[in-house]
Each structure stands twice: as C-alpha cells, then as structure tokens.
C-alpha cells in the first residue's frame, strides 16, 4: 500500500485527485493540505510515501514546501502536479527535490500511473521536461566553468556514457538501443551511478550532470 498526501489550494482539485487515487486499490490518501505550510506539517505528521504537490499555493509555495519535505524526510517523494506548463517552475521544482512533474489536465490513468512510478523509487522525467531543465540551466549557468566533483572519478567510462544519455532524457530502453546492451545491464549502470554520486533518482542525475559541467547544455539532442 502506497500512502499519499495531496497538497493543492483548490478544494475542487483535491476532491478530484482523491477520487482518482482512492479508486486505485494499492493507493491510500492519508490527508489533504490547502497550502504549502500545511503540506510540510502534515507530511511530518503523516509520513506519507509520496506527496502530490501543487506549485502555486498561499502561505508557502509548492517549491519551498518540496524543499523542506525532502530535506527533513528523504523517504518521502514528491510529484509535482500543476496547471502551469514547462517553464522555470520545472527547473526550480526538480532542483528542490521533486521526483516528477505532471500537468493536472493529464488523464486520470496517467496521474495514477505517475504516482505508482514515483512511489516505486523511479523518476518521472519526460524528454520535454528534460529539455526544459536544460534550457533553464543554460539560461542561469554561471560564467565560470563548474568544478567536476571528485565523486565523478568513481564512475567507469561506461557509467559516464550512461550518465550522458540520462542527461539527454533517454529511458532505459532507449539507452539499451543506443549502447546495444540489455535492459538489466542498463538498470545496473543507472543504479551504480546513483549510488556512487549519492543521488536519489534520475531527475537528480540530470541536474547533477549539467550543474557540474559533465554535460554541456548544448549537447542535449
């Protein structure tokens, strides 16, 4: 059973999301929050597996709420649900520690599937979201070249290659086709990259790759 917290300032949206999620036998909505501050407090109290987080909320916005929840409760994952498109919010939310990003107008089955994906420990990062992150990073990139962290030396040449493909938003099957390897091998490489670099998921791997200069923004395909 995956436990959930819904954070959105619109009661109608919370009701709709709860109806979608309660219809899934393996999902259990523990509570609802109407603003970011309540979301942080309820996440601390209820310890849900996953928080569905709106971005624009009163008192405390969803990005700062995400940052506080992830910092205090590494075991709780955050899936951003918003009506706003792929803009600077994507970059800020993912940097804050969100593990996925979906628009509220997605079909109910896609929202339920996204919850299951993120709750299972995976990241929900579509190529379009990857591009938005890359473009925003390129816009905000400092003039000085970033210093490559020592942890990168732990990666094998193949793992560095896989990290580069992750940074382009490729899925495991796409990495398999690109490198002509099995899916099990691709999963092993990804798992070792995350472990060696102390990263939570693929989303953080993408951001890490660009922020440390391992991959240049212009190299996204």
One Martini backbone bead per residue (centre of mass of N, CA, C, O) as a GRO file, in nm:
protein
  221
    1UNK     BB    1   0.094   0.038   0.025
    2UNK     BB    2   0.041   0.372  -0.079
    3UNK     BB    3   0.105   0.678   0.064
    4UNK     BB    4  -0.081   0.998   0.068
    5UNK     BB    5  -0.048   1.352  -0.023
    6UNK     BB    6  -0.251   1.641  -0.078
    7UNK     BB    7  -0.144   1.956  -0.245
    8UNK     BB    8  -0.399   2.212  -0.264
    9UNK     BB    9  -0.586   2.519  -0.293
   10UNK     BB   10  -0.808   2.342  -0.441
   11UNK     BB   11  -1.074   2.162  -0.354
   12UNK     BB   12  -1.160   2.040  -0.627
   13UNK     BB   13  -0.887   1.909  -0.688
   14UNK     BB   14  -0.867   1.730  -0.439
   15UNK     BB   15  -1.121   1.567  -0.497
   16UNK     BB   16  -1.035   1.457  -0.774
   17UNK     BB   17  -0.775   1.316  -0.685
   18UNK     BB   18  -0.899   1.135  -0.471
   19UNK     BB   19  -1.084   0.979  -0.661
   20UNK     BB   20  -0.862   0.860  -0.836
   21UNK     BB   21  -0.685   0.726  -0.602
   22UNK     BB   22  -0.913   0.562  -0.446
   23UNK     BB   23  -0.957   0.363  -0.701
   24UNK     BB   24  -0.685   0.252  -0.602
   25UNK     BB   25  -0.601  -0.020  -0.409
   26UNK     BB   26  -0.275   0.072  -0.353
   27UNK     BB   27  -0.401   0.348  -0.257
   28UNK     BB   28  -0.353   0.601   0.023
   29UNK     BB   29  -0.519   0.874   0.147
   30UNK     BB   30  -0.434   1.063   0.436
   31UNK     BB   31  -0.440   1.369   0.309
   32UNK     BB   32  -0.488   1.736   0.316
   33UNK     BB   33  -0.364   2.044   0.158
   34UNK     BB   34  -0.396   2.414   0.111
   35UNK     BB   35  -0.084   2.452   0.177
   36UNK     BB   36   0.253   2.445   0.225
   37UNK     BB   37   0.260   2.442   0.533
   38UNK     BB   38   0.063   2.207   0.571
   39UNK     BB   39   0.227   2.003   0.408
   40UNK     BB   40   0.469   1.991   0.597
   41UNK     BB   41   0.316   1.913   0.855
   42UNK     BB   42   0.172   1.655   0.743
   43UNK     BB   43   0.424   1.505   0.653
   44UNK     BB   44   0.540   1.483   0.938
   45UNK     BB   45   0.292   1.333   1.064
   46UNK     BB   46   0.224   1.100   0.825
   47UNK     BB   47   0.449   0.984   0.643
   48UNK     BB   48   0.446   0.970   0.341
   49UNK     BB   49   0.549   0.842   0.039
   50UNK     BB   50   0.368   1.074  -0.109
   51UNK     BB   51   0.353   1.398  -0.275
   52UNK     BB   52   0.108   1.604  -0.407
   53UNK     BB   53   0.223   1.907  -0.572
   54UNK     BB   54   0.168   2.220  -0.580
   55UNK     BB   55   0.295   2.534  -0.662
   56UNK     BB   56   0.056   2.743  -0.632
   57UNK     BB   57   0.053   2.870  -0.302
   58UNK     BB   58  -0.019   2.970  -0.007
   59UNK     BB   59   0.225   3.092   0.229
   60UNK     BB   60   0.354   2.828   0.065
   61UNK     BB   61   0.514   2.707  -0.179
   62UNK     BB   62   0.581   2.410  -0.345
   63UNK     BB   63   0.889   2.436  -0.361
   64UNK     BB   64   0.954   2.488  -0.062
   65UNK     BB   65   0.798   2.246   0.045
   66UNK     BB   66   0.970   2.037  -0.097
   67UNK     BB   67   1.241   2.107   0.028
   68UNK     BB   68   1.156   2.050   0.326
   69UNK     BB   69   1.062   1.757   0.297
   70UNK     BB   70   1.318   1.628   0.171
   71UNK     BB   71   1.513   1.715   0.396
   72UNK     BB   72   1.348   1.575   0.641
   73UNK     BB   73   1.226   1.335   0.422
   74UNK     BB   74   1.379   1.119   0.216
   75UNK     BB   75   1.132   0.901   0.192
   76UNK     BB   76   0.977   1.136   0.063
   77UNK     BB   77   0.800   1.193  -0.222
   78UNK     BB   78   0.765   1.419  -0.515
   79UNK     BB   79   0.476   1.525  -0.707
   80UNK     BB   80   0.415   1.741  -0.956
   81UNK     BB   81   0.109   1.940  -0.981
   82UNK     BB   82   0.009   2.138  -1.270
   83UNK     BB   83  -0.107   2.405  -1.489
   84UNK     BB   84   0.178   2.460  -1.554
   85UNK     BB   85   0.419   2.462  -1.763
   86UNK     BB   86   0.729   2.446  -1.929
   87UNK     BB   87   0.929   2.609  -1.708
   88UNK     BB   88   1.087   2.732  -1.437
   89UNK     BB   89   0.936   2.540  -1.245
   90UNK     BB   90   1.074   2.281  -1.316
   91UNK     BB   91   1.356   2.342  -1.223
   92UNK     BB   92   1.291   2.427  -0.929
   93UNK     BB   93   1.144   2.166  -0.842
   94UNK     BB   94   1.376   1.965  -0.901
   95UNK     BB   95   1.590   2.105  -0.725
   96UNK     BB   96   1.414   2.067  -0.458
   97UNK     BB   97   1.330   1.727  -0.505
   98UNK     BB   98   1.167   1.634  -0.719
   99UNK     BB   99   1.050   1.323  -0.904
  100UNK     BB  100   0.823   1.492  -1.062
  101UNK     BB  101   0.606   1.594  -1.356
  102UNK     BB  102   0.265   1.716  -1.385
  103UNK     BB  103  -0.030   1.771  -1.536
  104UNK     BB  104  -0.364   1.810  -1.445
  105UNK     BB  105  -0.477   1.733  -1.750
  106UNK     BB  106  -0.428   1.458  -1.712
  107UNK     BB  107  -0.517   1.160  -1.720
  108UNK     BB  108  -0.604   0.958  -1.465
  109UNK     BB  109  -0.419   0.715  -1.546
  110UNK     BB  110  -0.155   0.889  -1.552
  111UNK     BB  111  -0.155   0.980  -1.260
  112UNK     BB  112  -0.154   0.700  -1.130
  113UNK     BB  113   0.105   0.605  -1.272
  114UNK     BB  114   0.292   0.825  -1.160
  115UNK     BB  115   0.266   0.749  -0.866
  116UNK     BB  116   0.382   0.463  -0.894
  117UNK     BB  117   0.656   0.537  -1.009
  118UNK     BB  118   0.757   0.728  -0.781
  119UNK     BB  119   0.699   0.534  -0.536
  120UNK     BB  120   0.909   0.307  -0.651
  121UNK     BB  121   1.179   0.512  -0.718
  122UNK     BB  122   1.126   0.660  -0.957
  123UNK     BB  123   1.131   0.878  -1.239
  124UNK     BB  124   0.953   1.160  -1.389
  125UNK     BB  125   1.112   1.215  -1.715
  126UNK     BB  126   1.053   1.379  -1.973
  127UNK     BB  127   1.196   1.510  -2.246
  128UNK     BB  128   1.057   1.790  -2.216
  129UNK     BB  129   1.160   1.835  -1.929
  130UNK     BB  130   1.456   1.813  -1.986
  131UNK     BB  131   1.471   2.056  -2.176
  132UNK     BB  132   1.377   2.264  -1.969
  133UNK     BB  133   1.612   2.226  -1.775
  134UNK     BB  134   1.841   2.289  -1.974
  135UNK     BB  135   1.750   2.573  -2.059
  136UNK     BB  136   1.756   2.691  -1.774
  137UNK     BB  137   2.048   2.634  -1.713
  138UNK     BB  138   2.166   2.796  -1.946
  139UNK     BB  139   2.048   3.068  -1.843
  140UNK     BB  140   2.188   3.034  -1.535
  141UNK     BB  141   2.467   3.000  -1.601
  142UNK     BB  142   2.769   3.049  -1.512
  143UNK     BB  143   3.062   3.175  -1.626
  144UNK     BB  144   3.198   2.977  -1.464
  145UNK     BB  145   3.345   2.688  -1.449
  146UNK     BB  146   3.280   2.399  -1.330
  147UNK     BB  147   3.357   2.165  -1.085
  148UNK     BB  148   3.456   1.851  -1.071
  149UNK     BB  149   3.367   1.609  -0.884
  150UNK     BB  150   3.525   1.346  -0.729
  151UNK     BB  151   3.299   1.125  -0.770
  152UNK     BB  152   3.334   1.090  -1.081
  153UNK     BB  153   3.591   0.899  -1.064
  154UNK     BB  154   3.408   0.639  -0.996
  155UNK     BB  155   3.337   0.630  -1.282
  156UNK     BB  156   3.301   0.470  -1.549
  157UNK     BB  157   3.299   0.512  -1.879
  158UNK     BB  158   3.015   0.386  -1.910
  159UNK     BB  159   2.875   0.553  -1.688
  160UNK     BB  160   2.928   0.825  -1.824
  161UNK     BB  161   2.766   0.758  -2.073
  162UNK     BB  162   2.495   0.709  -1.931
  163UNK     BB  163   2.473   0.988  -1.803
  164UNK     BB  164   2.454   1.139  -2.071
  165UNK     BB  165   2.183   1.001  -2.153
  166UNK     BB  166   2.018   1.088  -1.914
  167UNK     BB  167   2.057   1.400  -1.974
  168UNK     BB  168   1.877   1.353  -2.248
  169UNK     BB  169   1.620   1.161  -2.148
  170UNK     BB  170   1.672   0.867  -2.150
  171UNK     BB  171   1.568   0.564  -2.142
  172UNK     BB  172   1.644   0.246  -2.093
  173UNK     BB  173   1.568   0.142  -2.379
  174UNK     BB  174   1.731   0.368  -2.524
  175UNK     BB  175   2.005   0.293  -2.404
  176UNK     BB  176   2.013   0.010  -2.520
  177UNK     BB  177   2.012   0.097  -2.818
  178UNK     BB  178   2.261   0.287  -2.811
  179UNK     BB  179   2.462   0.049  -2.662
  180UNK     BB  180   2.389  -0.245  -2.690
  181UNK     BB  181   2.208  -0.343  -2.433
  182UNK     BB  182   2.065  -0.452  -2.168
  183UNK     BB  183   1.832  -0.369  -1.936
  184UNK     BB  184   1.982  -0.479  -1.691
  185UNK     BB  185   2.243  -0.321  -1.746
  186UNK     BB  186   2.122  -0.040  -1.738
  187UNK     BB  187   2.014  -0.054  -1.449
  188UNK     BB  188   2.289  -0.100  -1.318
  189UNK     BB  189   2.423   0.160  -1.406
  190UNK     BB  190   2.222   0.355  -1.278
  191UNK     BB  191   2.248   0.255  -0.986
  192UNK     BB  192   2.556   0.315  -0.961
  193UNK     BB  193   2.546   0.614  -1.015
  194UNK     BB  194   2.363   0.692  -0.777
  195UNK     BB  195   2.545   0.576  -0.557
  196UNK     BB  196   2.818   0.725  -0.617
  197UNK     BB  197   2.662   1.025  -0.622
  198UNK     BB  198   2.428   1.047  -0.421
  199UNK     BB  199   2.144   0.986  -0.566
  200UNK     BB  200   1.800   0.947  -0.591
  201UNK     BB  201   1.762   1.002  -0.914
  202UNK     BB  202   1.731   1.087  -1.242
  203UNK     BB  203   1.676   1.381  -1.199
  204UNK     BB  204   1.936   1.440  -1.035
  205UNK     BB  205   2.129   1.345  -1.259
  206UNK     BB  206   2.068   1.565  -1.463
  207UNK     BB  207   2.140   1.809  -1.289
  208UNK     BB  208   2.426   1.721  -1.219
  209UNK     BB  209   2.544   1.711  -1.507
  210UNK     BB  210   2.506   2.024  -1.558
  211UNK     BB  211   2.617   2.161  -1.291
  212UNK     BB  212   2.915   2.010  -1.332
  213UNK     BB  213   2.984   1.986  -1.658
  214UNK     BB  214   2.955   1.698  -1.791
  215UNK     BB  215   2.724   1.850  -1.947
  216UNK     BB  216   2.628   2.033  -2.207
  217UNK     BB  217   2.352   2.204  -2.299
  218UNK     BB  218   2.409   2.168  -2.621
  219UNK     BB  219   2.395   1.829  -2.611
  220UNK     BB  220   2.109   1.809  -2.647
  221UNK     BB  221   1.893   1.612  -2.864
   0.00000   0.00000   0.00000
